[in-house]
Amino acid sequence: MKKISMIKFFRKIRQKLLSENKFSKYLLYAIGEIVLVVIGILIALQINTWNQQKQTKEKERNYLALIKQEMSSNLLSVQEEHEVLHEFLENLTLILELYARPNPALTNKELSQILAPILSRDMDFNFKNGTLNEIISTGNLKDITNDSIRNILASIGGNLERVRAQEVSVNGYNRKASDFLEKTGSAKQIVLDIGDHVETGIPDDPREKSNLFLLKSDEFENIMVFCALTGVSLEQEYYTTFEAELSTLIDLIDKELKNEF
């Protein structure tokens, strides 16, 4: 109703000026009216643009908060796997040092306790990327205004693939060691020596089957060497670098979330 009243009001003024033959005043008035309309349109557009920018920024901040939560969990996962890898490498070092001794004074049980952490698991940390995949697949990565954050998010998938490839390499040599033991040694003896037979349901066996012959095997030593080489590379070049990248990303997001908009 107000809008209609204002239109009628302006129309009456124009008609009055024309009827009084005051064309110059009418022209000035018409120009002024046009200017007011243009200003009104510009203000409306500016408000609309501001609202859109605010919505985009809010969406960005929501994404950043979710990414931070996701990557904090991933960082913890990598760090935990890094600790497992470190223990894995320590035991590999012990094995390789035994090969360097002519006649190592070692019991079968002691050897089992060194071999068990090497043979019992693969390197593979849990990585959550649901939010990251959503941002990339929906094209919303462009809405991340911080260049450093956007660049890390764009590259993190490729870096993860390289880490995974190195994990596969380490796990491959680890499986070769397990296969060698399966064919020539006694996996059961290792389980008995470390006390896992109760949990796994493997019955106790008074007959001891020695795996000490492994310390005389050049083939098994070579497998251990390649396990160590790929493992050290995974630790120093891949896990350490990936942890640093995740830490940097989390720090950048923290700073961005503290900024007002």
TIPAGU-202483 format. One line per field, with one value per residue: x, y, z of N, C-alpha, C, O in turn. Coordinates in steps of 0.02 Angstrom, whole numbers, m for minus. Example, Ala and Ser with C-alpha at 12.3 -4.5 7.8 and 13.67 -1.06 7.14 Angstrom:
2
n.east: 660 642
n.north: m284 m112
n.up: 390 354
ca.east: 615 684
ca.north: m225 m53
ca.up: 390 357
c.east: 660 645
c.north: m165 2
c.up: 390 394
o.east: 712 670
o.north: m166 57
o.up: 423 402
//
This chain:
261
n.east: 41 96 191 112 49 157 192 79 90 209 167 65 138 215 115 61 168 180 56 66 153 289 417 559 576 506 586 703 651 610 732 791 703 730 863 847 776 871 973 903 888 1023 1059 977 1029 1157 1131 1078 1189 1277 1209 1216 1355 1375 1305 1381 1503 1469 1438 1564 1636 1569 1604 1743 1752 1705 1800 1914 1885 1880 2011 2088 2058 2111 2247 2280 2262 2362 2475 2467 2483 2610 2684 2669 2736 2863 2898 2896 3006 3109 3113 3147 3276 3338 3331 3412 3534 3563 3595 3719 3800 3909 3873 3738 3681 3537 3372 3241 3115 3143 3175 3051 2977 3033 3004 2864 2798 2835 2780 2646 2556 2490 2540 2430 2337 2184 2089 1985 1880 1759 1696 1789 1786 1654 1658 1745 1683 1562 1600 1625 1748 1802 1745 1819 1910 2039 2194 2302 2244 2152 2238 2306 2200 2165 2274 2291 2232 2307 2431 2399 2377 2507 2567 2492 2535 2668 2647 2590 2701 2788 2706 2701 2831 2829 2732 2797 2893 2810 2757 2873 2904 2790 2809 2932 2957 2892 2746 2656 2737 2784 2665 2636 2747 2733 2621 2492 2413 2307 2206 2181 2142 2227 2297 2407 2576 2694 2804 2939 2967 3096 3136 3255 3338 3310 3395 3505 3473 3496 3400 3289 3349 3372 3240 3205 3292 3243 3118 3151 3211 3106 3018 3084 3087 2950 2923 3009 2998 2865 2758 2800 2804 2670 2602 2649 2591 2453 2449 2486 2376 2271 2310 2303 2166 2116 2160 2090 1957 1951 1949 1846 1700
n.north: m60 61 77 97 216 305 305 365 487 542 547 642 757 769 788 909 997 992 1040 1169 1216 1213 1165 1153 1136 1020 934 931 875 750 694 688 599 484 463 435 315 234 235 169 43 6 1 m104 m208 m211 m249 m375 m437 m432 m514 m636 m655 m667 m785 m875 m865 m913 m1044 m1084 m1076 m1173 m1287 m1282 m1304 m1435 m1500 m1478 m1553 m1681 m1694 m1683 m1800 m1886 m1852 m1897 m2033 m2061 m2032 m2130 m2246 m2220 m2238 m2376 m2417 m2372 m2458 m2576 m2555 m2548 m2680 m2744 m2693 m2756 m2890 m2885 m2849 m2966 m3051 m3005 m3055 m3190 m3308 m3287 m3267 m3323 m3365 m3473 m3424 m3289 m3247 m3264 m3166 m3053 m3068 m3073 m2940 m2893 m2978 m2981 m2880 m2761 m2605 m2477 m2345 m2273 m2165 m2030 m1952 m1897 m1768 m1691 m1755 m1724 m1584 m1568 m1644 m1577 m1457 m1355 m1320 m1206 m1108 m1096 m976 m949 m963 m1049 m1150 m1201 m1250 m1353 m1438 m1474 m1548 m1651 m1775 m1836 m1844 m1931 m2048 m2077 m2106 m2220 m2306 m2328 m2391 m2510 m2564 m2589 m2680 m2781 m2840 m2881 m2979 m3070 m3115 m3178 m3278 m3350 m3399 m3477 m3580 m3637 m3629 m3617 m3551 m3573 m3595 m3468 m3404 m3479 m3447 m3310 m3308 m3300 m3406 m3447 m3350 m3364 m3493 m3596 m3749 m3788 m3847 m3964 m3993 m3911 m3811 m3753 m3591 m3535 m3561 m3469 m3363 m3401 m3398 m3332 m3288 m3252 m3152 m3057 m3022 m2960 m2852 m2777 m2751 m2667 m2559 m2507 m2479 m2381 m2278 m2256 m2206 m2091 m2013 m2014 m2037 m1941 m1823 m1816 m1805 m1678 m1600 m1616 m1560 m1427 m1389 m1398 m1299 m1184 m1181 m1161 m1029 m963 m983 m906 m780 m639 m607
n.up: 0 38 m60 m174 m138 m135 m269 m325 m263 m319 m450 m448 m418 m535 m630 m586 m605 m744 m784 m740 m828 m801 m859 m846 m710 m697 m772 m696 m582 m631 m667 m540 m481 m555 m519 m383 m393 m457 m359 m258 m317 m330 m195 m153 m230 m176 m44 m69 m127 m18 72 3 2 138 166 89 154 280 246 203 325 399 326 345 483 491 413 490 604 545 492 607 672 576 584 712 691 596 673 773 695 652 768 782 667 701 807 735 648 742 788 670 655 764 722 606 663 731 627 597 694 731 808 880 1046 1082 1125 1064 1100 1126 997 937 1003 948 813 807 817 692 597 624 583 460 383 387 403 466 368 360 245 206 211 139 13 m22 m33 m142 m244 m261 m310 m222 m174 m225 m150 m36 30 76 7 40 120 27 m73 m5 24 m105 m145 m55 m74 m177 m113 m10 m84 m125 m3 31 m71 m33 88 43 m20 90 161 68 68 199 196 117 206 299 216 189 316 336 244 280 417 587 622 722 834 863 901 1016 1094 1120 1194 1141 1114 1195 1179 1042 1032 999 1040 1177 1157 1195 1119 1056 918 830 766 744 639 543 559 492 363 206 117 197 270 169 138 258 253 142 192 297 229 147 250 328 236 223 351 366 248 209 311 407 331 288 409 448 348 376 504 476 397 490 581 499 470 598 623 523 560 672 626 600 499
ca.east: 0 141 223 62 38 214 188 27 116 255 129 30 187 232 57 55 221 165 m2 87 201 356 452 627 571 484 644 747 617 612 801 799 665 768 922 825 759 935 1005 866 906 1092 1058 946 1078 1212 1107 1072 1258 1303 1176 1244 1423 1370 1286 1438 1554 1444 1446 1636 1655 1542 1647 1809 1745 1699 1865 1960 1867 1899 2083 2115 2051 2160 2314 2289 2267 2430 2524 2463 2514 2681 2712 2672 2791 2927 2911 2910 3075 3154 3119 3186 3346 3362 3341 3470 3594 3576 3629 3788 3837 3924 3832 3700 3653 3466 3327 3186 3062 3165 3168 2979 2955 3056 2971 2791 2775 2849 2738 2576 2510 2507 2537 2370 2299 2116 2086 1916 1881 1691 1684 1834 1758 1593 1678 1775 1635 1508 1629 1627 1816 1814 1719 1870 1944 2110 2231 2344 2199 2124 2291 2319 2141 2166 2330 2296 2213 2365 2482 2376 2388 2579 2578 2463 2578 2726 2622 2582 2769 2810 2664 2719 2890 2808 2697 2848 2922 2759 2754 2934 2895 2737 2836 2992 2963 2833 2707 2625 2785 2785 2603 2644 2800 2712 2564 2428 2378 2245 2156 2166 2116 2277 2316 2478 2612 2759 2858 2962 2993 3140 3140 3321 3370 3298 3454 3556 3445 3510 3338 3249 3385 3359 3172 3207 3327 3196 3065 3179 3222 3042 2988 3117 3063 2881 2924 3043 2978 2793 2718 2821 2782 2597 2583 2663 2540 2390 2457 2483 2307 2230 2329 2276 2093 2106 2168 2036 1894 1953 1938 1776 1683
ca.north: 0 119 85 126 285 345 313 415 552 568 561 706 811 776 817 978 1036 997 1083 1238 1232 1222 1108 1146 1107 951 895 919 828 684 669 671 537 428 453 401 246 199 226 117 m21 m10 m19 m171 m255 m216 m289 m444 m463 m441 m573 m694 m663 m690 m855 m912 m866 m958 m1112 m1098 m1087 m1238 m1336 m1281 m1335 m1507 m1524 m1478 m1612 m1740 m1698 m1694 m1872 m1918 m1840 m1944 m2099 m2068 m2033 m2196 m2294 m2203 m2271 m2447 m2423 m2363 m2522 m2623 m2543 m2567 m2753 m2760 m2678 m2810 m2950 m2875 m2851 m3036 m3080 m2981 m3092 m3259 m3355 m3247 m3303 m3305 m3422 m3474 m3381 m3220 m3234 m3258 m3101 m3002 m3078 m3065 m2873 m2882 m3020 m2983 m2829 m2719 m2533 m2451 m2304 m2255 m2096 m2008 m1896 m1885 m1696 m1669 m1780 m1686 m1517 m1573 m1670 m1528 m1395 m1303 m1305 m1137 m1062 m1089 m914 m950 m1000 m1103 m1204 m1230 m1287 m1415 m1482 m1498 m1594 m1701 m1840 m1864 m1860 m1992 m2105 m2094 m2139 m2286 m2347 m2348 m2440 m2572 m2590 m2618 m2738 m2834 m2876 m2912 m3041 m3118 m3144 m3224 m3335 m3389 m3435 m3526 m3636 m3669 m3625 m3633 m3493 m3595 m3587 m3396 m3392 m3509 m3412 m3243 m3318 m3284 m3468 m3452 m3308 m3389 m3561 m3645 m3788 m3789 m3903 m3971 m4000 m3846 m3810 m3694 m3548 m3503 m3571 m3409 m3319 m3428 m3396 m3271 m3265 m3218 m3090 m3009 m2998 m2914 m2791 m2738 m2729 m2610 m2503 m2477 m2454 m2318 m2228 m2240 m2166 m2027 m1974 m2014 m2023 m1878 m1768 m1814 m1777 m1606 m1569 m1614 m1511 m1360 m1378 m1386 m1233 m1133 m1179 m1129 m957 m938 m984 m853 m716 m617 m589
ca.up: 0 42 m125 m219 m117 m156 m341 m337 m240 m370 m511 m438 m424 m606 m665 m565 m638 m815 m792 m728 m881 m772 m888 m819 m643 m707 m795 m638 m537 m662 m659 m469 m467 m585 m477 m322 m410 m469 m293 m224 m349 m311 m124 m149 m257 m128 12 m93 m133 49 100 m30 27 207 163 63 207 332 220 205 394 418 294 378 549 480 389 547 644 507 486 674 681 531 611 768 662 567 728 805 649 652 826 766 619 737 841 680 626 797 787 610 672 808 680 562 706 747 569 597 745 709 845 929 1104 1079 1130 1015 1125 1115 926 925 1028 901 749 811 796 621 554 647 557 402 392 353 451 447 345 346 197 182 200 86 m50 m37 m56 m208 m293 m272 m336 m170 m155 m246 m98 16 8 95 m45 69 138 m34 m107 32 14 m174 m155 m2 m101 m213 m64 24 m129 m123 62 25 m114 6 136 5 m30 154 176 21 95 262 178 93 267 325 171 200 380 326 206 307 490 628 646 784 888 880 938 1083 1131 1143 1238 1109 1097 1234 1145 975 1036 979 1099 1197 1128 1229 1070 1032 849 828 707 745 574 502 565 447 296 168 86 247 286 115 147 315 231 101 239 335 183 130 312 346 188 243 412 360 189 196 370 438 287 288 474 446 304 413 559 446 376 550 608 454 480 664 615 480 598 722 591 593 430
c.east: 43 172 176 51 94 212 136 51 161 218 92 77 204 175 48 106 206 106 15 139 271 400 521 626 550 543 690 716 620 680 813 763 702 829 903 808 823 971 970 882 976 1097 1031 994 1135 1192 1102 1141 1288 1274 1204 1315 1423 1352 1343 1492 1533 1452 1520 1658 1630 1585 1715 1806 1741 1765 1915 1947 1891 1975 2118 2113 2102 2231 2328 2298 2336 2482 2525 2496 2589 2716 2719 2729 2858 2946 2931 2983 3126 3166 3157 3260 3376 3376 3404 3536 3613 3612 3703 3831 3848 3879 3793 3671 3580 3424 3273 3130 3080 3158 3094 2953 2978 3017 2896 2767 2787 2797 2663 2530 2537 2505 2478 2329 2231 2113 2014 1918 1811 1677 1726 1808 1696 1610 1704 1723 1579 1534 1634 1698 1833 1791 1767 1915 2018 2148 2270 2301 2173 2176 2305 2261 2142 2220 2331 2278 2270 2420 2464 2388 2462 2597 2552 2507 2640 2706 2616 2650 2796 2772 2680 2779 2873 2773 2745 2881 2874 2754 2814 2928 2844 2764 2892 2996 2899 2801 2675 2672 2788 2723 2608 2693 2777 2648 2497 2386 2311 2189 2134 2139 2164 2300 2391 2511 2680 2818 2878 2992 3033 3136 3208 3358 3361 3358 3512 3534 3460 3445 3296 3283 3371 3288 3170 3240 3279 3138 3089 3186 3156 3007 3018 3094 2991 2879 2951 3017 2903 2752 2735 2796 2706 2570 2592 2611 2473 2393 2453 2412 2263 2246 2300 2200 2077 2108 2111 1970 1892 1941 1864 1763 1624
c.north: 63 133 119 199 330 357 367 485 583 586 628 765 824 811 891 1022 1045 1044 1156 1261 1248 1164 1097 1114 1033 906 879 868 756 652 647 607 476 411 415 328 204 185 170 48 m43 m33 m90 m224 m267 m259 m362 m476 m477 m503 m637 m708 m691 m765 m899 m919 m914 m1031 m1132 m1115 m1155 m1295 m1341 m1315 m1411 m1537 m1528 m1539 m1676 m1748 m1707 m1768 m1910 m1911 m1889 m2015 m2112 m2073 m2100 m2249 m2282 m2237 m2347 m2460 m2417 m2427 m2576 m2616 m2560 m2642 m2778 m2748 m2732 m2873 m2943 m2874 m2922 m3071 m3062 m3018 m3164 m3311 m3317 m3290 m3283 m3368 m3417 m3427 m3307 m3200 m3224 m3190 m3043 m3006 m3061 m2995 m2858 m2917 m3013 m2931 m2792 m2646 m2506 m2411 m2285 m2180 m2079 m1948 m1883 m1813 m1670 m1692 m1742 m1617 m1518 m1594 m1620 m1462 m1339 m1286 m1232 m1086 m1055 m1032 m912 m994 m1059 m1163 m1240 m1273 m1354 m1464 m1512 m1552 m1653 m1771 m1874 m1884 m1924 m2054 m2126 m2129 m2211 m2333 m2371 m2399 m2509 m2605 m2624 m2682 m2797 m2874 m2910 m2978 m3094 m3153 m3195 m3287 m3381 m3431 m3490 m3589 m3673 m3671 m3643 m3569 m3510 m3583 m3513 m3379 m3419 m3469 m3344 m3247 m3302 m3347 m3475 m3413 m3337 m3460 m3614 m3683 m3784 m3852 m3908 m3976 m3931 m3852 m3746 m3657 m3513 m3511 m3510 m3362 m3343 m3423 m3330 m3243 m3226 m3152 m3036 m2979 m2946 m2848 m2747 m2712 m2666 m2549 m2468 m2447 m2387 m2262 m2207 m2194 m2095 m1983 m1967 m1997 m1955 m1818 m1760 m1786 m1701 m1569 m1563 m1563 m1440 m1342 m1361 m1317 m1176 m1125 m1146 m1053 m927 m934 m930 m784 m701 m601 m542
c.up: 0 m25 m174 m203 m140 m231 m359 m318 m292 m434 m506 m445 m497 m644 m649 m601 m712 m827 m783 m779 m853 m794 m858 m750 m648 m727 m737 m590 m564 m655 m587 m451 m494 m542 m413 m335 m420 m403 m254 m250 m328 m238 m116 m174 m208 m68 m8 m99 m65 82 70 m5 98 209 139 117 263 310 221 276 420 390 330 446 542 457 447 591 610 506 554 691 639 557 668 743 632 622 763 761 645 710 814 717 653 774 791 657 680 799 726 621 715 768 638 602 723 689 568 649 721 742 899 985 1112 1085 1076 1035 1115 1042 908 946 984 835 751 791 723 578 569 617 496 422 352 403 422 428 326 298 167 165 141 18 m71 m65 m127 m260 m309 m301 m286 m146 m172 m193 m39 m5 25 45 m17 88 76 m71 m72 21 m56 m184 m107 m26 m137 m165 m25 m19 m129 m57 59 m17 m76 60 103 m6 33 169 130 46 160 248 151 153 297 282 180 264 373 292 242 384 526 654 713 844 911 921 1009 1125 1157 1185 1208 1096 1134 1200 1079 975 1012 1041 1114 1170 1161 1182 1044 962 840 761 702 679 529 503 523 374 262 137 136 267 233 120 203 295 190 143 275 290 166 192 334 300 205 303 398 304 182 258 400 397 288 354 475 404 341 469 533 426 436 580 565 463 546 658 574 518 651 691 587 519 429
o.east: 27 181 196 44 83 229 148 37 155 236 90 59 207 186 31 90 218 106 m16 166 306 417 541 667 572 549 714 750 632 687 842 789 705 844 938 824 828 996 1003 890 987 1133 1057 1000 1159 1232 1120 1151 1321 1309 1215 1333 1464 1381 1355 1522 1575 1471 1536 1696 1664 1600 1740 1853 1771 1784 1954 1995 1918 2000 2172 2159 2132 2271 2383 2339 2365 2529 2578 2532 2627 2772 2769 2767 2905 3004 2975 3017 3180 3222 3194 3302 3433 3427 3444 3587 3672 3654 3744 3893 3803 3849 3813 3641 3563 3438 3262 3099 3037 3138 3077 2911 2946 2998 2868 2721 2754 2773 2621 2469 2597 2473 2476 2289 2221 2133 1986 1953 1806 1649 1702 1807 1686 1580 1688 1720 1552 1495 1646 1707 1874 1814 1756 1955 2056 2136 2270 2320 2172 2159 2315 2272 2122 2213 2369 2306 2282 2452 2507 2409 2477 2637 2586 2515 2661 2744 2635 2657 2823 2801 2674 2778 2900 2783 2736 2895 2895 2749 2808 2946 2852 2744 2898 3034 2857 2825 2667 2650 2795 2728 2587 2682 2799 2623 2448 2331 2265 2134 2075 2116 2145 2321 2432 2479 2720 2876 2838 3036 3005 3132 3217 3404 3400 3370 3563 3570 3438 3437 3269 3249 3360 3278 3137 3219 3274 3112 3051 3170 3151 2972 2982 3082 2975 2838 2919 3013 2879 2715 2690 2771 2680 2522 2549 2589 2440 2344 2420 2390 2223 2200 2275 2174 2030 2065 2086 1931 1838 1925 1823 1809 1602
o.north: 112 190 163 241 386 411 409 534 642 634 666 817 881 856 932 1077 1098 1083 1200 1317 1290 1120 1041 1072 991 850 823 825 709 593 594 566 424 352 369 284 148 130 128 0 m101 m80 m131 m278 m323 m300 m407 m533 m528 m541 m687 m766 m733 m803 m954 m972 m950 m1074 m1189 m1162 m1189 m1344 m1395 m1351 m1448 m1592 m1576 m1573 m1721 m1803 m1736 m1796 m1959 m1957 m1917 m2053 m2165 m2113 m2125 m2292 m2329 m2262 m2377 m2509 m2453 m2448 m2616 m2667 m2584 m2665 m2826 m2787 m2753 m2906 m2989 m2895 m2938 m3115 m3099 m3013 m3195 m3352 m3317 m3343 m3234 m3419 m3364 m3395 m3267 m3144 m3180 m3160 m2990 m2956 m3036 m2990 m2815 m2888 m3036 m2936 m2792 m2627 m2511 m2439 m2283 m2138 m2109 m1899 m1859 m1797 m1633 m1653 m1728 m1595 m1475 m1564 m1621 m1416 m1282 m1243 m1200 m1029 m1012 m1039 m877 m1054 m1112 m1220 m1301 m1326 m1405 m1523 m1570 m1595 m1701 m1821 m1934 m1936 m1964 m2106 m2185 m2176 m2258 m2392 m2428 m2445 m2560 m2666 m2679 m2733 m2855 m2936 m2964 m3027 m3154 m3212 m3249 m3343 m3442 m3490 m3545 m3645 m3734 m3711 m3680 m3537 m3466 m3563 m3499 m3343 m3385 m3459 m3322 m3196 m3291 m3342 m3506 m3437 m3336 m3484 m3673 m3652 m3778 m3903 m3861 m3966 m3896 m3894 m3692 m3687 m3468 m3473 m3499 m3326 m3309 m3442 m3277 m3182 m3173 m3102 m2978 m2920 m2894 m2794 m2686 m2657 m2617 m2493 m2406 m2397 m2342 m2206 m2148 m2148 m2046 m1922 m1918 m1948 m1916 m1769 m1704 m1748 m1664 m1514 m1511 m1527 m1397 m1286 m1314 m1282 m1126 m1070 m1106 m1018 m873 m887 m909 m736 m744 m584 m521
o.up: m34 m46 m212 m248 m162 m254 m402 m352 m308 m468 m555 m474 m519 m683 m692 m624 m740 m875 m812 m775 m880 m754 m845 m733 m610 m704 m730 m562 m527 m640 m574 m413 m462 m531 m393 m294 m396 m392 m222 m212 m311 m222 m79 m145 m199 m44 31 m79 m55 116 105 7 116 248 166 124 291 350 238 287 458 424 343 465 582 478 452 612 643 517 557 720 661 553 672 770 641 617 782 785 635 703 834 725 636 773 803 648 664 809 729 600 705 778 634 576 730 700 542 648 693 708 957 973 1144 1053 1047 993 1097 1026 869 912 983 806 701 751 693 529 529 624 483 471 291 440 361 468 280 311 111 113 99 m30 m130 m114 m168 m314 m365 m314 m304 m103 m139 m193 4 m51 m8 42 m47 75 73 m96 m105 10 m66 m227 m117 m3 m127 m175 m9 6 m131 m57 81 m1 m85 74 132 m2 30 188 150 44 175 284 161 150 318 308 179 265 400 308 235 411 499 701 756 897 970 971 1056 1185 1211 1209 1245 1069 1109 1192 1062 923 1006 1090 1068 1161 1157 1201 1014 950 843 707 662 664 482 455 518 328 286 133 120 280 249 109 197 317 202 131 282 310 169 187 355 322 202 307 416 311 152 258 417 425 289 354 499 422 337 481 564 438 433 600 591 463 551 684 590 509 673 726 571 482 375
//
